[in-house]
Amino acid sequence: MSEVLELTDHDPLVRGTRGAGRGPAWRSGDGRAVAFTGYDAEGRVRSLVGLGPRDETAELVTAVHGELPEDVRVIVPRGTPLDLTQPSDWNFRAAFGAPPPQPAEAAVAWCDDEDAVRDLLTLVSPGTSAWPGDPKVRRWAGIRRDGRLLACLADTSAADGVGHVSAIAVHAEARGRGLGPSITAWAMRRFFAEARDVVTLGVYADNAVGLRMYDRLGFTVDRALTTGLVKRGG
């Protein structure tokens, strides 16, 4: 894994991938493309990440994906010439510094009411990548007003030095009040205070509002990626 980190200049996506250090990992003949495996919270191989020039990444992923279980999803730069099923376009974002102050940060706190989190996500974000009870979730943050949970966020950090947030959701009745940027900024500050040097997240490519929000919060890395299953021959 140290070689992959060096080849990618300690890329925050590489650093934060769960279990990537357990390998295996590969690189193209000239080293411009690299691929490595990512694991879920139970230690099962769940992803094959390919980074580098699109054509070389496609060749490398094609060469190695047959060695992995069929349900392993690939993550590659958007536009990589691979025949993918169930493709999903998203952006990887990373921030290396504290965000500007946001209006409702004082209302954010860590939240242990998983029933309320589940109800909020079911209502406004049923396709979210993290849920209460998911082993990859370390803790939840929330904003409550008048006894109601109006916003939530999951800490799904998986590697030392890298904070990762998921499942950012705001109740429809509370949108437009700055709760989304406030809960995200609050979590970023906590991560940096805990000696993380980068905060990362993923956002669907068609979420224009979210992409602009992360720009305002200082997420300077913006990488266009696609996730999907590689069609196998036969």
C-alpha positions as CSV (number, residue, x, y, z in Angstrom):
1,M,0.0,0.0,0.0
2,S,2.9,2.4,0.7
3,E,3.9,2.0,-3.0
4,V,0.4,2.9,-4.1
5,L,0.4,6.0,-1.9
6,E,3.7,7.1,-3.3
7,L,2.6,6.5,-6.9
8,T,-0.6,8.6,-6.3
9,D,1.2,11.3,-4.2
10,H,-0.7,10.2,-1.1
11,D,-4.0,10.8,-2.8
12,P,-6.8,11.3,-0.2
13,L,-9.0,8.8,-2.0
14,V,-6.3,6.1,-1.6
15,R,-5.6,7.1,2.0
16,G,-9.2,6.9,3.1
17,T,-10.2,3.6,1.4
18,R,-11.1,1.0,4.1
19,G,-8.6,-1.8,4.3
20,A,-6.7,-0.8,1.2
21,G,-3.5,-1.7,3.0
22,R,-4.4,-5.4,3.0
23,G,-4.1,-5.4,-0.9
24,P,-3.8,-6.7,-3.4
25,A,-2.8,-3.8,-5.6
26,W,-1.5,-3.5,-9.1
27,R,0.0,-0.9,-11.5
28,S,0.4,-0.6,-15.2
29,G,3.7,-1.2,-16.9
30,D,4.7,2.4,-16.8
31,G,3.2,3.0,-13.4
32,R,0.8,5.8,-14.6
33,A,-2.3,3.7,-13.7
34,V,-2.8,2.0,-10.3
35,A,-5.5,-0.2,-9.0
36,F,-6.2,-1.4,-5.5
37,T,-8.9,-3.2,-3.5
38,G,-11.1,-1.7,-0.9
39,Y,-12.9,-3.5,1.9
40,D,-16.1,-3.2,3.8
41,A,-16.4,-3.0,7.6
42,E,-16.4,-6.9,7.8
43,G,-13.2,-7.2,5.9
44,R,-14.8,-8.4,2.6
45,V,-13.5,-7.1,-0.7
46,R,-16.1,-4.7,-2.0
47,S,-14.4,-2.4,-4.5
48,L,-11.6,-2.2,-7.0
49,V,-10.4,1.4,-7.4
50,G,-8.5,2.3,-10.6
51,L,-6.8,5.7,-10.9
52,G,-4.8,7.2,-13.7
53,P,-5.2,8.0,-17.5
54,R,-8.5,6.6,-18.6
55,D,-7.2,4.2,-21.3
56,E,-4.5,2.8,-19.1
57,T,-6.9,2.5,-16.2
58,A,-9.3,0.5,-18.3
59,E,-6.6,-1.9,-19.4
60,L,-5.4,-2.4,-15.9
61,V,-8.9,-3.0,-14.4
62,T,-9.8,-5.4,-17.2
63,A,-6.6,-7.3,-16.6
64,V,-7.2,-7.8,-12.8
65,H,-10.9,-7.7,-12.1
66,G,-11.3,-11.4,-13.0
67,E,-9.2,-12.3,-10.0
68,L,-11.9,-10.8,-7.7
69,P,-15.4,-11.9,-6.7
70,E,-18.1,-11.0,-9.3
71,D,-19.9,-8.6,-7.0
72,V,-16.9,-6.3,-6.6
73,R,-17.7,-2.9,-7.9
74,V,-15.1,-0.9,-9.8
75,I,-14.5,2.8,-9.2
76,V,-12.8,4.6,-12.1
77,P,-12.4,8.1,-13.5
78,R,-15.5,9.1,-15.4
79,G,-15.2,8.4,-19.1
80,T,-13.0,5.4,-18.6
81,P,-13.7,3.1,-21.6
82,L,-15.1,0.1,-19.7
83,D,-18.4,-1.8,-20.3
84,L,-20.1,-1.3,-16.9
85,T,-23.5,-2.4,-15.7
86,Q,-25.4,-0.4,-13.0
87,P,-23.1,2.6,-13.5
88,S,-23.4,5.5,-11.0
89,D,-21.6,8.9,-11.5
90,W,-20.4,10.7,-8.4
91,N,-17.7,13.1,-7.3
92,F,-15.1,12.6,-4.7
93,R,-14.4,15.7,-2.7
94,A,-11.7,16.5,-0.2
95,A,-10.9,19.5,2.1
96,F,-7.6,20.2,3.8
97,G,-8.6,23.2,5.9
98,A,-11.3,24.4,8.3
99,P,-14.4,25.8,6.6
100,P,-15.9,29.3,6.9
101,P,-18.3,29.7,9.9
102,Q,-21.8,28.6,9.2
103,P,-25.0,29.9,10.8
104,A,-26.3,26.9,12.7
105,E,-23.1,25.2,13.9
106,A,-23.9,25.9,17.5
107,A,-27.0,23.7,17.2
108,V,-25.0,20.6,16.1
109,A,-24.1,17.8,18.5
110,W,-23.3,14.1,18.4
111,C,-26.5,12.2,18.3
112,D,-27.2,8.7,19.7
113,D,-31.0,8.6,18.7
114,E,-30.7,6.2,15.9
115,D,-34.4,5.8,15.6
116,A,-34.8,9.5,14.8
117,V,-31.9,9.3,12.3
118,R,-33.5,6.3,10.6
119,D,-36.9,8.1,10.4
120,L,-35.2,11.2,8.9
121,L,-33.3,9.3,6.3
122,T,-36.3,7.2,5.3
123,L,-38.3,10.4,4.8
124,V,-35.8,12.5,2.9
125,S,-32.9,10.3,1.7
126,P,-33.9,6.6,1.3
127,G,-31.0,6.0,-1.1
128,T,-28.3,7.1,1.3
129,S,-25.1,5.0,1.6
130,A,-25.2,4.8,5.4
131,W,-27.8,3.8,7.9
132,P,-28.1,3.3,11.7
133,G,-26.7,-0.1,12.6
134,D,-24.3,0.0,9.6
135,P,-20.9,-1.2,11.0
136,K,-19.0,1.4,8.9
137,V,-20.7,4.3,10.8
138,R,-18.7,5.4,13.8
139,R,-21.1,8.0,15.1
140,W,-23.9,10.3,14.0
141,A,-24.2,14.1,14.3
142,G,-27.6,15.9,14.4
143,I,-29.4,19.2,14.6
144,R,-32.5,19.2,16.8
145,R,-35.1,21.9,17.3
146,D,-38.2,21.6,19.4
147,G,-37.5,18.0,20.0
148,R,-37.3,17.1,16.3
149,L,-34.3,15.9,14.4
150,L,-34.0,18.2,11.4
151,A,-30.5,17.3,10.1
152,C,-28.1,14.4,10.4
153,L,-24.6,13.3,9.2
154,A,-22.7,10.0,9.6
155,D,-19.0,9.8,10.5
156,T,-17.8,6.9,8.3
157,S,-14.1,7.5,8.7
158,A,-12.1,4.3,8.0
159,A,-8.4,5.3,8.0
160,D,-6.1,7.2,10.4
161,G,-5.8,10.8,9.5
162,V,-8.8,10.9,7.2
163,G,-12.2,12.1,8.2
164,H,-15.1,10.9,6.0
165,V,-18.7,12.0,6.1
166,S,-21.8,10.3,4.6
167,A,-25.6,10.4,4.8
168,I,-25.9,14.2,5.1
169,A,-29.7,14.8,5.2
170,V,-31.9,17.8,6.0
171,H,-35.7,17.6,6.7
172,A,-37.6,19.1,3.8
173,E,-39.4,21.6,6.2
174,A,-36.0,22.9,7.3
175,R,-34.2,23.4,4.0
176,G,-33.0,26.9,3.1
177,R,-31.8,27.5,6.7
178,G,-28.2,26.6,6.2
179,L,-28.5,23.3,8.2
180,G,-26.7,21.2,5.6
181,P,-23.5,23.4,5.4
182,S,-23.7,23.9,9.2
183,I,-23.7,20.2,10.2
184,T,-20.9,19.5,7.6
185,A,-18.8,22.4,8.8
186,W,-19.2,21.3,12.4
187,A,-18.1,17.8,11.6
188,M,-15.1,19.1,9.6
189,R,-13.9,21.1,12.6
190,R,-14.3,18.1,14.9
191,F,-12.2,16.0,12.5
192,F,-9.4,18.5,12.3
193,A,-9.4,18.9,16.1
194,E,-9.0,15.1,16.2
195,A,-5.7,15.4,14.2
196,R,-7.2,14.4,10.9
197,D,-5.5,16.4,8.1
198,V,-8.2,15.9,5.4
199,V,-11.9,15.5,5.3
200,T,-13.5,13.6,2.4
201,L,-17.0,12.7,1.1
202,G,-18.8,11.5,-2.0
203,V,-21.6,13.3,-3.7
204,Y,-23.8,12.2,-6.7
205,A,-22.8,14.0,-9.9
206,D,-26.3,15.4,-10.4
207,N,-26.5,17.0,-7.0
208,A,-25.6,20.5,-8.2
209,V,-26.7,22.1,-4.9
210,G,-24.4,19.8,-2.9
211,L,-21.4,20.4,-5.2
212,R,-21.8,24.1,-4.8
213,M,-22.1,23.8,-1.0
214,Y,-18.9,21.8,-0.8
215,D,-17.1,24.4,-2.9
216,R,-18.2,27.0,-0.4
217,L,-17.0,24.9,2.5
218,G,-13.5,24.5,1.0
219,F,-13.5,21.1,-0.6
220,T,-10.8,21.9,-3.2
221,V,-10.4,18.3,-4.6
222,D,-13.2,17.5,-7.0
223,R,-12.8,14.2,-8.9
224,A,-15.4,12.9,-11.3
225,L,-15.8,9.1,-10.9
226,T,-18.0,6.3,-12.0
227,T,-18.9,3.2,-10.0
228,G,-20.2,0.0,-11.6
229,L,-19.9,-3.7,-12.3
230,V,-17.6,-4.8,-15.1
231,K,-19.3,-7.2,-17.5
232,R,-17.5,-10.5,-17.6
233,G,-16.9,-12.6,-20.7
234,G,-18.8,-15.8,-21.4
